Amino acid sequence: MDETQGYCPVFHRAVELIGRRWNGPIIRALLDGADRFGEIRSRIPGLTDRLLAQRLRELEREGVVERASSATTVHYTLTTKGHSLAPVIESIAQWAAAWEPPGSTSSAQGRSAADSRRR
């Protein structure tokens, strides 16, 4: 870590991986027990088949997800590395519940609600 700049490339890479659009919800779906493509997709509104396939491949390359296939089915599971994200994902969920209003899709809305709660 570059102490003079407060920048850690390892931290930055980890945040980019978790924060990449759809990766957090995909990891959460897997943590909650979804293990098939359609099951994961059905738990995340707005996620297309193409993007889900792309993100699962990315998470597999990063060692977070493992893909296992048989003659008739494909299952996705979290690796040890993926399961170790459980407390991180749970912390983000708790933060979101505290600071983002229900149904919020805009970070500006979240900031406004958080600001009004602090007053």
VEXDREN-2710 file (C-alpha; in Angstrom, 1 decimal):
% VEXDREN-2710
k/r/px/py/pz
1/MET/0.0/0.0/0.0
2/ASP/1.3/3.5/-0.9
3/GLU/0.9/5.2/2.5
4/THR/1.5/8.6/1.1
5/GLN/-1.4/8.3/-1.3
6/GLY/-3.7/6.0/0.8
7/TYR/-4.1/3.7/-2.2
8/CYS/-3.9/0.0/-2.1
9/PRO/-4.1/-1.7/-5.5
10/VAL/-5.2/-5.1/-3.9
11/PHE/-8.1/-3.4/-2.1
12/HIS/-9.0/-1.5/-5.3
13/ARG/-9.1/-4.7/-7.3
14/ALA/-11.3/-6.5/-4.7
15/VAL/-13.8/-3.6/-4.6
16/GLU/-13.9/-3.5/-8.4
17/LEU/-14.7/-7.3/-8.4
18/ILE/-17.4/-7.1/-5.8
19/GLY/-18.8/-3.8/-7.0
20/ARG/-19.0/-4.6/-10.7
21/ARG/-22.6/-4.4/-11.8
22/TRP/-24.5/-7.6/-10.9
23/ASN/-21.6/-9.4/-9.2
24/GLY/-22.9/-8.6/-5.7
25/PRO/-26.4/-9.8/-6.3
26/ILE/-25.1/-12.9/-8.1
27/ILE/-22.8/-13.7/-5.1
28/ARG/-25.7/-13.1/-2.7
29/ALA/-28.0/-15.4/-4.7
30/LEU/-25.3/-18.2/-4.6
31/LEU/-24.9/-17.6/-0.8
32/ASP/-28.7/-18.0/-0.5
33/GLY/-28.6/-21.4/-2.2
34/ALA/-29.3/-20.7/-5.8
35/ASP/-27.1/-23.0/-7.9
36/ARG/-28.6/-23.2/-11.4
37/PHE/-28.5/-20.5/-14.1
38/GLY/-32.3/-20.0/-14.2
39/GLU/-32.6/-19.9/-10.5
40/ILE/-29.9/-17.3/-10.2
41/ARG/-31.5/-15.2/-13.0
42/SER/-34.9/-15.4/-11.4
43/ARG/-33.7/-13.9/-8.1
44/ILE/-32.2/-10.9/-9.8
45/PRO/-34.7/-8.7/-11.7
46/GLY/-33.3/-7.0/-14.7
47/LEU/-30.3/-9.3/-15.2
48/THR/-30.2/-10.7/-18.7
49/ASP/-29.0/-14.1/-19.7
50/ARG/-26.1/-12.7/-21.6
51/LEU/-24.8/-10.6/-18.6
52/LEU/-25.4/-13.4/-16.1
53/ALA/-23.3/-15.8/-18.3
54/GLN/-20.6/-13.1/-18.6
55/ARG/-20.5/-12.4/-14.9
56/LEU/-20.5/-16.1/-13.9
57/ARG/-17.5/-16.6/-16.3
58/GLU/-15.7/-13.7/-14.7
59/LEU/-16.4/-14.9/-11.2
60/GLU/-15.2/-18.3/-12.2
61/ARG/-11.9/-16.9/-13.6
62/GLU/-11.4/-15.0/-10.4
63/GLY/-11.8/-18.2/-8.3
64/VAL/-15.0/-17.1/-6.6
65/VAL/-17.4/-19.4/-8.5
66/GLU/-17.0/-23.0/-9.6
67/ARG/-19.0/-24.4/-12.5
68/ALA/-19.9/-28.1/-12.5
69/SER/-21.8/-29.8/-15.3
70/SER/-23.3/-33.3/-15.7
71/ALA/-24.9/-34.7/-18.8
72/THR/-28.1/-32.8/-18.1
73/THR/-27.4/-29.9/-15.7
74/VAL/-25.0/-27.2/-14.9
75/HIS/-24.5/-26.1/-11.3
76/TYR/-22.7/-23.1/-9.9
77/THR/-21.3/-23.0/-6.4
78/LEU/-19.1/-20.6/-4.5
79/THR/-15.5/-21.7/-3.8
80/THR/-13.9/-21.2/-0.4
81/LYS/-12.8/-17.8/-1.7
82/GLY/-16.5/-17.0/-2.7
83/HIS/-17.9/-18.2/0.6
84/SER/-15.4/-16.0/2.4
85/LEU/-17.3/-13.0/0.9
86/ALA/-20.4/-13.9/3.0
87/PRO/-19.7/-11.4/5.8
88/VAL/-18.8/-8.7/3.3
89/ILE/-22.0/-9.2/1.4
90/GLU/-24.0/-9.3/4.6
91/SER/-22.3/-6.0/5.8
92/ILE/-23.2/-4.3/2.5
93/ALA/-26.8/-5.6/2.9
94/GLN/-27.0/-4.2/6.4
95/TRP/-25.6/-0.9/5.3
96/ALA/-28.1/-0.7/2.4
97/ALA/-31.0/-1.5/4.7
98/ALA/-29.9/1.3/7.0
99/TRP/-29.1/4.0/4.4
100/GLU/-31.0/3.2/1.2
101/PRO/-34.8/3.8/1.2
102/PRO/-36.9/0.8/0.1
103/GLY/-37.2/0.6/-3.7
104/SER/-34.3/3.1/-4.2
105/THR/-32.4/2.8/-7.4
106/SER/-30.5/6.0/-7.2
107/SER/-27.6/6.8/-5.0
108/ALA/-28.7/10.4/-4.9
109/GLN/-32.0/9.3/-3.4
110/GLY/-30.1/7.3/-0.8
111/ARG/-27.9/10.3/0.1
112/SER/-31.0/12.5/0.5
113/ALA/-32.7/10.0/2.7
114/ALA/-29.6/9.5/4.8
115/ASP/-29.1/13.2/5.1
116/SER/-32.6/13.7/6.3
117/ARG/-32.2/10.9/9.0
118/ARG/-29.1/12.6/10.3
119/ARG/-30.9/16.0/10.9
END
